[in-house]
Amino acid sequence: MPTILHVNASPRYANSDSLQLARHFIDSVQAAEEETFEVETLDLFGDDALPVFGRTAAAAKMAVFSGQEQTPEQITAWESARAVFDQFASADAYVFNIPMWNAGVPYALKQWIDIITQPGWSFGFDPEKGYRGLMEGKQAMAIHTSGVYAPGVPAAFGKDFSSTFFADWLDFVGIEDAAHVRFAPTVLNGDVDGTRKVADAELTAAAPQFAAKLSSVGAFQLVND
């Protein structure tokens, strides 16, 4: 069965606009096809959702990158990181809800990205050709929200290093089939409901194609079983 990994990067849960939009999109995807898709949700702000990626894990990464052997402590840290990556890699498609924090992504999302973006896992490297993403053949929907910033506002109302960073990361790991929907601003807005409805409509319109691609993945899996 095709699997969607929903990565929730908001700690606000029921009060989160981005999470509500993500759930709306997933429901729309499920309704678009007779086939049922498996949905796994990763709450990045949940208790013990992510392992620490500190001194030992960083040393383990550099050992891999430089072709050296890892110490037993580094192996343990590397295996913890690998478990997070395996969850990411096993999914066929992704839905991300990403509130803007201080012009960038929430720190828990950056931590998750830093854990799974490892050489030989999500990307490869050639000294002559450079980096190459290894996550080809997957699709993603990224939902971005921000309270004050919106495209076209004066610089005094903020800048966007969140969606630009995230789009670049998706491309870096090889997820080129990616769509981005924005609901902004969510606070400094005289017609919040109207802006939300526009985002809802964009997500509803994107759901059938997203679902169709997932169904084709499922058909391929059946053929190769």
KOLPAKE-787115 format. One line per 10 residues: number of its first residue (from 1); for each residue x, y, z of C-alpha. Coordinates in nm, 4 decimals. Example, Ala and Ser with C-alpha at 12.3 -4.5 7.8 and 13.67 -1.06 7.14 Angstrom:
2
1 = 1.2300/-0.4500/0.7800  1.3670/-0.1060/0.7140
//
This chain:
225
1 = 0.0000/0.0000/0.0000  0.1410/0.3427/-0.0905  0.2459/0.5438/0.2120  0.2298/0.9152/0.2882  0.4604/1.0478/0.5570  0.3060/1.3569/0.7129  0.5722/1.5664/0.8843  0.4124/1.8093/1.1277  0.6555/2.0916/1.2070  0.4181/2.2833/1.4343
11 = 0.3911/2.2417/1.8135  0.0500/2.4117/1.8227  -0.1512/2.1041/1.7161  -0.5239/2.1937/1.7231  -0.4400/2.5646/1.7065  -0.2062/2.5252/1.4092  -0.3237/2.6673/1.0769  -0.0586/2.4746/0.8863  -0.1606/2.1456/1.0501  -0.5275/2.2020/0.9706
21 = -0.4391/2.2631/0.6061  -0.2210/1.9516/0.5949  -0.5030/1.7381/0.7310  -0.7418/1.8917/0.4789  -0.5044/1.8022/0.1973  -0.4538/1.4454/0.3177  -0.8308/1.3975/0.3496  -0.8712/1.5326/-0.0046  -0.6069/1.2920/-0.1342  -0.7802/0.9981/0.0365
31 = -1.1159/1.1044/-0.1129  -0.9739/1.1426/-0.4646  -0.9113/0.7701/-0.5212  -1.0961/0.4514/-0.4324  -0.7674/0.3168/-0.3007  -0.6810/0.3898/0.0624  -0.3354/0.5241/0.1314  -0.1485/0.4594/0.4519  -0.0656/0.7805/0.6382  0.2078/0.7981/0.9014
41 = 0.2415/1.1204/1.0990  0.5670/1.2387/1.2512  0.5122/1.5122/1.5102  0.8533/1.6749/1.5263  0.7745/1.8425/1.8579  0.6545/1.5216/2.0215  0.8399/1.3848/2.3228  1.1561/1.2032/2.2095  1.0529/1.2423/1.8447  1.4140/1.2901/1.7341
51 = 1.7498/1.1703/1.8648  2.0170/1.4207/1.9595  2.2582/1.4842/1.6739  2.5519/1.6237/1.8667  2.9256/1.5682/1.8973  2.9208/1.1880/1.8698  2.6768/1.1734/1.5784  2.8651/1.4488/1.3951  3.1887/1.2538/1.4360  3.0119/0.9431/1.3038
61 = 2.9029/1.1377/0.9961  3.2553/1.2644/0.9280  3.3911/0.9134/0.9681  3.1561/0.7965/0.6943  3.2326/1.0931/0.4732  3.6098/1.0425/0.5076  3.6043/0.6623/0.4831  3.7159/0.5989/0.8421  3.5829/0.3388/1.0854  3.3310/0.4469/1.3477
71 = 3.3782/0.3912/1.7201  3.1153/0.1847/1.9063  2.9619/0.5058/2.0457  2.9503/0.6567/1.6987  2.7866/0.3423/1.5603  2.5087/0.3695/1.8214  2.4482/0.7350/1.7374  2.4570/0.6593/1.3642  2.2024/0.3790/1.4025  1.9648/0.6135/1.5875
81 = 1.9927/0.8621/1.3018  1.9475/0.5817/1.0499  1.6144/0.4833/1.2061  1.4853/0.8355/1.1433  1.6081/0.8221/0.7850  1.4532/0.4806/0.7242  1.1119/0.6178/0.8205  1.1636/0.8992/0.5711  1.2960/0.6782/0.2929  1.0239/0.4135/0.3232
91 = 0.7446/0.6594/0.2366  0.6255/0.7085/-0.1209  0.5087/1.0677/-0.0752  0.5316/1.3464/0.1789  0.3123/1.6179/0.3241  0.4876/1.8879/0.5257  0.3221/2.1644/0.7256  0.5724/2.4357/0.8038  0.5012/2.7519/1.0033  0.7573/3.0280/0.9567
101 = 0.9686/3.0974/1.2663  1.1870/3.4102/1.2636  1.1968/3.4116/0.8827  1.3108/3.0458/0.8775  1.1884/2.6937/0.9504  1.1191/2.5700/1.3066  1.4301/2.4312/1.4745  1.2798/2.0823/1.5073  1.2344/2.0623/1.1297  1.5934/2.1752/1.0774
111 = 1.7073/1.9087/1.3254  1.5127/1.6409/1.1361  1.6616/1.7581/0.8067  2.0129/1.7528/0.9515  1.9608/1.3992/1.0814  1.8388/1.2459/0.7553  2.0524/1.4420/0.5109  2.3552/1.2172/0.5214  2.6049/1.0954/0.2593  2.5007/0.7671/0.1054
121 = 2.1485/0.8013/0.2458  1.9623/1.0948/0.0958  2.2461/1.2258/-0.1192  2.5611/1.1111/-0.2906  2.8785/1.3024/-0.3679  3.1260/1.2819/-0.6537  3.4487/1.4851/-0.6298  3.4155/1.5789/-0.9963  3.0373/1.6088/-1.0402  2.9348/1.7269/-0.6933
131 = 2.6195/1.6367/-0.5013  2.3357/1.4156/-0.6266  2.0012/1.3554/-0.4584  1.9119/0.9907/-0.3970  1.5393/1.0261/-0.3231  1.4165/1.0282/-0.6818  1.0676/0.9131/-0.7753  0.8902/1.0611/-0.4734  0.6536/1.3564/-0.4476  0.5893/1.6165/-0.1813
141 = 0.3377/1.8801/-0.0810  0.4726/2.1569/0.1428  0.2297/2.3887/0.3207  0.3769/2.7157/0.4467  0.2198/2.9615/0.6898  0.3356/3.2898/0.8398  0.1666/3.5376/1.0699  0.2905/3.8701/0.9297  0.5023/3.7942/0.6239  0.3385/3.7449/0.2858
151 = 0.4833/3.7689/-0.0644  0.5051/4.1290/-0.1788  0.5055/4.2946/0.1646  0.7661/4.5631/0.2423  1.0920/4.4388/0.3953  0.9905/4.5834/0.7334  0.7239/4.3099/0.7534  0.9725/4.0270/0.7223  1.1557/3.8106/0.4733  1.1149/3.4476/0.3695
161 = 1.4104/3.2178/0.4232  1.1740/2.9344/0.5169  1.0076/2.8211/0.1951  1.3184/2.9007/-0.0106  1.5395/2.6901/0.2168  1.2913/2.4046/0.2206  1.2419/2.4025/-0.1572  1.6197/2.3940/-0.2018  1.6504/2.1027/0.0423  1.3843/1.9001/-0.1408
171 = 1.5731/1.9524/-0.4649  1.9052/1.8663/-0.2969  1.7818/1.5217/-0.1868  1.6234/1.4534/-0.5259  1.2533/1.5230/-0.4586  1.1894/1.7310/-0.7676  0.8149/1.6597/-0.7858  0.7173/1.9098/-0.5164  0.4346/2.1591/-0.4780  0.4147/2.4499/-0.2355
181 = 0.0986/2.6138/-0.0996  0.1083/2.9202/0.1226  -0.1439/3.0589/0.3731  -0.0202/3.4037/0.4697  -0.0509/3.6232/0.6532  -0.2470/3.4466/0.9242  -0.2427/3.7357/1.1750  -0.1965/4.0717/1.0022  -0.4820/4.0066/0.7635  -0.8159/4.1808/0.7194
191 = -0.9655/3.8719/0.5530  -0.8096/3.5687/0.7203  -1.1001/3.3415/0.6304  -1.0836/3.4441/0.2659  -0.7089/3.3799/0.2498  -0.7567/3.0434/0.4182  -1.0235/2.9477/0.1642  -0.7828/3.0247/-0.1196  -0.5243/2.7904/0.0334  -0.7914/2.5249/0.0921
201 = -0.8969/2.5503/-0.2728  -0.5380/2.5172/-0.3961  -0.4886/2.2053/-0.1864  -0.8200/2.0535/-0.2942  -0.7290/2.1127/-0.6589  -0.3840/1.9548/-0.6133  -0.5131/1.6429/-0.4373  -0.6375/1.4364/-0.7378  -0.3042/1.4482/-0.9201  -0.1166/1.3716/-0.5985
211 = -0.3457/1.0734/-0.5376  -0.3172/0.9505/-0.8959  0.0607/0.9439/-0.8736  0.0395/0.7524/-0.5461  -0.1962/0.5000/-0.7038  0.0501/0.4434/-0.9868  0.3167/0.3696/-0.7247  0.0839/0.1120/-0.5694  0.0214/-0.0508/-0.9081  0.3969/-0.0729/-0.9665
221 = 0.4434/-0.2344/-0.6258  0.1788/-0.4978/-0.7052  0.3400/-0.5794/-1.0379  0.6759/-0.6287/-0.8672  0.5521/-0.8279/-0.5681
//
